[in-house]
Amino acid sequence: MSAPAPAPGTGTAAPSGPDAVTPPPTGPRGPDSGGFRATLRATHLVHRGAVRIAGVAVLLATAVTFGLYLWTRLAPDRDRCDFRDRDMLTKDEDLKRLSECYDSDFGYQSALSWYRLLVTELDLWVLVPVVLVAVFVAGPLIARELESGTFRLAWTQAETPRRWLTGRLVLGCAVVIVAGTVCVGLIRFARATSVEEGMLWSNESVFPSLGPVLVAYLVLAVALGALVGLLVRRVILSMAAALLGTVGVLVGLAQLRPYLWPHETYVRKGEGEGAFPAGNSYQFDFGLLTLDGDRVPHTWLNCPGRESVACLRGQGYAGRWIDYHPASHFWPLQLVETGIVLALAALAVFVSLRVLRKIAP
């Protein structure tokens, strides 16, 4: 029997018989010829609508912030209707002017009320974007392709499963990092230029919005959304699970935040002992001290004035205590929480890759 003929261009014998497998071609392989950049371009092409919506949202937020700022500065009745540094209005003509200023829909006080929303309603800047990112990544970005089966087309065109997932994670993270950084800048600008300071920096919705924690949460939302999408593989269920999981992480880390950095304690057992924590400090726990020195948390008695110590002792208590973070702890708390959130994001990516190996071994 004659030997099989060599396969074209290989110099080796081509297998024959019913169990023969045709060797793969050795030339360029379509999308793989562009490497990872081709994967990013293909991912952006499929989801360019969502990327454009994110870009428009950032531009709109920027335009609204600076538009409201200019409105408060250029309002024609600003000098007439700015009552911050004036005595309490008592005259009839002053009260009439006050009413006219607040009734004007396009005046200084109206501009001030709208600009105030940027400083006080920060849930719109923090919770909503983070949750929307996780829901989108879990549903339309990952689960939709797994549920419909279109991922098989990409994986058979020389795009490995790992590259398929990595391309979506990189594109998602790039978008949210840019958007999150701009949002942090806008929030800090609004707080710095507002006539009112708004809520304290320690507020659960304010703290993440003032530094890199917000960007880290957005990156975590991308990673967590991808993991949920790979595990559930159903669009609606993935979006619901991502919503619950992301809110759970936000709430859980907010509860742990006071303990991420060593705090200070204010104790007062007598008149004039120690300086009370400053008004801009993060006071997260308080209580009373018993006569034996034990701490009774979340307990407070109304004993004002010079008789406060005698009042407390008369009810079996020796003094008060407050656990707090001074304003100087802002950046340590920001950096520690950012590191924890990014570590959780890395863990979610690692688990996602392990799950992907089971889907496409």
C-alpha positions in Angstrom: 0.0 0.0 0.0 1.4 3.5 -0.9 2.2 6.1 1.7 -0.3 9.0 2.1 0.6 12.2 0.2 2.0 15.1 2.2 -0.4 17.9 3.1 0.0 21.0 1.0 2.6 23.4 2.5 3.4 21.2 5.5 5.9 18.6 4.2 4.2 15.9 6.4 1.8 13.2 5.4 -1.9 14.0 5.6 -3.9 11.5 7.6 -6.4 9.3 5.8 -9.2 7.0 6.8 -12.5 7.5 8.5 -11.0 8.8 11.7 -8.8 11.4 10.0 -8.9 15.0 11.3 -8.1 17.8 8.9 -5.2 19.8 10.3 -6.0 23.5 11.0 -4.8 26.1 8.5 -1.5 27.7 9.2 -2.1 31.1 7.7 -3.7 34.2 9.2 -6.9 33.6 11.2 -9.3 36.5 10.6 -9.9 38.5 13.8 -6.9 37.1 15.5 -4.6 38.8 13.1 -5.3 42.1 15.0 -4.7 40.6 18.4 -6.3 42.1 21.5 -6.9 45.4 19.8 -9.2 43.7 17.3 -11.1 42.3 20.3 -11.5 45.7 21.8 -12.6 47.2 18.4 -15.2 44.4 18.0 -16.5 44.9 21.5 -16.7 48.6 21.1 -18.5 48.2 17.7 -21.1 46.0 19.3 -21.7 48.2 22.3 -20.9 51.6 20.9 -24.4 52.8 21.7 -23.8 52.3 25.4 -20.4 54.0 25.3 -22.0 57.0 23.5 -24.8 57.1 26.1 -22.1 57.2 28.9 -20.2 59.9 27.1 -23.4 62.0 26.6 -24.3 61.5 30.3 -20.9 62.8 31.4 -21.0 65.8 29.1 -24.6 66.6 30.3 -23.5 66.4 33.9 -20.6 68.7 33.2 -22.8 71.2 31.3 -25.5 71.1 34.1 -22.9 71.7 36.8 -21.2 74.6 35.2 -24.5 76.0 33.9 -25.9 76.1 37.3 -22.7 77.6 38.7 -22.8 80.4 36.1 -26.5 81.0 36.9 -25.8 81.6 40.5 -23.0 84.0 39.7 -24.7 85.9 36.9 -28.3 86.1 38.1 -29.4 89.7 37.6 -31.0 89.9 41.1 -28.1 88.3 43.0 -27.1 91.4 45.0 -30.7 92.1 45.8 -31.6 88.6 46.8 -28.5 87.4 48.6 -29.5 87.4 52.2 -26.6 85.4 53.8 -24.7 88.3 55.4 -27.7 90.5 56.2 -29.7 90.9 59.4 -33.0 89.2 59.9 -35.5 91.0 57.7 -38.3 92.6 59.8 -39.5 95.6 57.8 -42.5 95.2 55.5 -40.5 96.2 52.5 -37.8 93.7 53.3 -40.4 90.9 53.7 -41.9 91.9 50.3 -38.5 91.8 48.7 -37.8 88.4 50.3 -41.1 87.0 48.9 -40.4 88.4 45.4 -36.9 86.8 45.4 -38.2 83.3 46.3 -41.1 83.6 43.9 -38.9 84.3 40.9 -38.4 81.1 38.8 -35.3 82.4 37.1 -33.7 84.5 39.9 -30.8 84.0 42.2 -32.7 82.0 44.9 -34.1 79.6 42.3 -30.6 79.1 40.9 -29.3 78.6 44.4 -31.9 75.9 45.2 -31.0 73.9 42.0 -27.3 74.2 42.6 -27.9 73.0 46.2 -29.2 69.7 44.8 -25.7 68.9 43.4 -24.3 69.1 47.0 -27.2 67.4 48.9 -28.6 64.7 46.6 -25.4 62.8 46.0 -27.1 59.4 45.9 -27.7 60.3 42.2 -24.0 60.6 41.7 -23.0 57.5 43.6 -25.6 54.8 44.0 -27.4 55.1 40.7 -24.3 55.1 38.4 -22.7 52.2 40.2 -25.8 50.1 40.1 -26.5 50.9 36.5 -23.0 49.8 35.5 -23.3 46.5 37.3 -26.8 45.9 35.8 -25.6 46.7 32.2 -22.5 44.5 32.4 -24.3 41.6 33.9 -27.2 41.7 31.4 -26.6 43.2 28.0 -22.8 42.9 28.0 -22.3 39.3 29.2 -25.5 37.3 29.9 -27.2 38.3 26.6 -24.4 36.7 24.5 -24.4 33.6 26.7 -28.1 33.2 26.6 -28.5 33.8 22.9 -25.4 31.7 22.0 -23.7 34.4 19.9 -20.6 33.9 22.0 -19.9 30.7 20.0 -19.5 32.7 16.8 -16.8 34.8 18.4 -15.0 31.8 20.0 -14.9 30.0 16.6 -13.4 33.0 14.9 -10.0 32.7 16.6 -11.1 34.8 19.6 -10.4 32.8 22.8 -12.9 32.9 25.6 -10.4 34.6 27.9 -9.8 37.3 25.3 -13.6 37.6 24.8 -14.1 38.3 28.5 -11.0 40.4 29.0 -12.0 42.7 26.1 -15.3 43.4 27.7 -13.8 44.0 31.1 -11.1 46.4 29.8 -13.6 48.4 27.7 -16.0 48.7 30.6 -13.3 49.7 33.1 -11.9 52.3 30.7 -15.3 53.9 30.3 -16.2 54.0 34.0 -12.7 55.2 35.1 -13.0 58.2 32.9 -16.6 58.9 33.8 -16.0 58.4 37.5 -13.0 60.7 37.6 -15.0 63.4 35.9 -17.9 63.0 38.3 -15.6 63.2 41.4 -14.2 66.4 40.0 -17.7 67.9 39.4 -18.8 67.0 42.9 -15.8 68.5 44.5 -16.2 71.6 42.4 -19.9 72.0 43.3 -19.1 71.6 47.0 -16.3 74.1 46.8 -18.3 76.8 45.0 -21.7 76.3 46.7 -22.8 78.8 49.2 -23.8 75.9 51.5 -21.5 73.1 52.5 -24.2 70.5 52.3 -23.9 67.2 54.1 -20.8 66.3 56.1 -18.0 64.4 54.3 -18.8 61.4 56.5 -22.3 61.0 55.1 -22.7 57.5 53.5 -23.4 59.0 50.0 -21.0 62.0 50.3 -17.9 60.1 51.3 -17.5 57.9 48.2 -18.2 60.8 45.9 -15.2 62.9 47.1 -12.3 60.7 46.0 -11.1 57.5 44.3 -13.6 55.3 46.2 -16.2 56.2 43.6 -14.0 55.1 40.7 -13.1 51.9 42.6 -16.8 51.1 43.1 -17.5 51.6 39.4 -14.6 49.2 38.6 -16.0 46.7 41.1 -19.5 47.1 39.4 -17.9 46.0 36.1 -16.2 43.0 37.6 -19.2 42.0 39.7 -21.5 42.4 36.8 -19.4 40.1 34.6 -19.2 37.5 37.3 -23.0 37.5 37.8 -23.6 37.3 34.1 -21.3 34.3 33.7 -22.9 32.5 36.7 -26.6 33.2 35.8 -26.4 33.4 32.0 -30.0 34.9 31.8 -30.3 38.6 31.0 -33.2 39.5 33.4 -32.0 37.3 36.3 -28.5 38.5 35.9 -29.5 42.2 36.0 -31.6 41.5 39.2 -28.8 39.6 40.8 -26.3 42.3 39.9 -28.6 45.0 41.4 -28.9 43.2 44.7 -25.3 42.2 44.9 -24.0 45.7 44.2 -26.3 47.4 46.7 -25.3 44.8 49.3 -21.6 45.6 48.8 -22.2 49.3 49.0 -24.3 49.0 52.2 -21.9 46.5 53.8 -18.7 48.5 53.2 -20.5 51.7 54.4 -21.2 49.9 57.7 -17.5 48.8 58.0 -16.1 52.2 57.0 -15.6 53.7 60.6 -13.4 50.7 61.5 -11.1 50.8 58.4 -8.7 53.2 60.2 -7.9 53.7 63.9 -10.3 56.2 65.4 -10.1 58.6 68.3 -12.3 58.7 71.4 -13.5 61.7 73.3 -14.2 61.1 77.0 -15.6 63.6 79.4 -15.9 62.9 83.1 -15.7 66.4 84.4 -16.2 70.0 83.5 -13.7 71.3 81.0 -12.1 68.0 80.3 -10.9 67.7 76.7 -12.1 69.5 73.6 -15.4 68.3 72.1 -14.9 66.8 68.5 -15.1 69.4 65.8 -18.4 69.8 63.9 -16.9 68.4 60.7 -15.7 65.2 62.4 -17.1 61.7 61.7 -18.9 60.8 64.9 -20.0 57.2 64.4 -20.6 55.9 68.0 -21.3 57.4 71.4 -22.6 56.5 74.8 -22.2 56.9 78.6 -19.6 55.8 81.1 -20.7 54.0 84.2 -19.2 54.7 87.6 -17.1 51.6 87.2 -15.7 52.8 83.9 -17.7 50.5 81.6 -19.1 51.9 78.3 -22.8 51.9 77.6 -23.2 52.4 73.8 -26.0 54.3 72.1 -27.2 55.9 75.3 -27.6 59.6 75.9 -29.1 61.7 78.7 -30.2 65.3 78.4 -28.0 66.9 81.1 -27.0 70.3 79.7 -25.2 73.2 81.3 -22.9 73.3 84.3 -24.9 70.7 86.2 -24.3 68.0 83.5 -21.7 66.1 85.5 -23.8 66.1 88.7 -26.9 65.1 86.6 -25.0 62.1 85.1 -23.7 61.0 88.4 -27.1 61.3 90.0 -28.3 58.7 87.5 -25.4 56.3 87.9 -23.1 57.5 85.1 -19.6 59.0 85.3 -19.4 60.8 82.0 -19.8 60.6 78.2 -17.7 59.1 75.4 -17.7 59.6 71.6 -15.8 57.5 69.0 -15.0 59.7 66.0 -12.7 60.3 63.0 -11.3 63.9 62.7 -11.3 65.5 59.2 -7.6 64.6 58.9 -8.7 60.9 58.6 -10.5 61.5 55.3 -7.7 60.5 53.0 -6.6 57.5 55.0 -10.1 56.2 55.0 -10.5 56.9 51.3 -7.3 55.1 50.4 -8.0 52.0 52.6 -11.5 51.6 51.3 -10.3 52.1 47.7 -7.8 49.3 48.2 -10.4 47.0 49.7 -12.9 47.7 46.8 -10.2 47.1 44.1 -9.2 43.9 45.9 -12.8 42.7 45.7 -12.9 43.6 42.0 -9.7 41.6 41.4 -11.2 38.7 43.2 -14.4 38.9 41.1 -12.3 38.9 37.9 -10.3 35.9 39.1 -13.5 33.9 39.9 -15.0 35.0 36.5 -12.0 33.5 34.7 -12.4 30.3 36.6 -16.1 30.1 35.8 -15.3 30.8 32.1 -13.0 27.8 32.0 -15.9 25.6 33.0 -18.1 27.1 30.3 -15.4 26.8 27.6 -12.8 24.3 28.8 
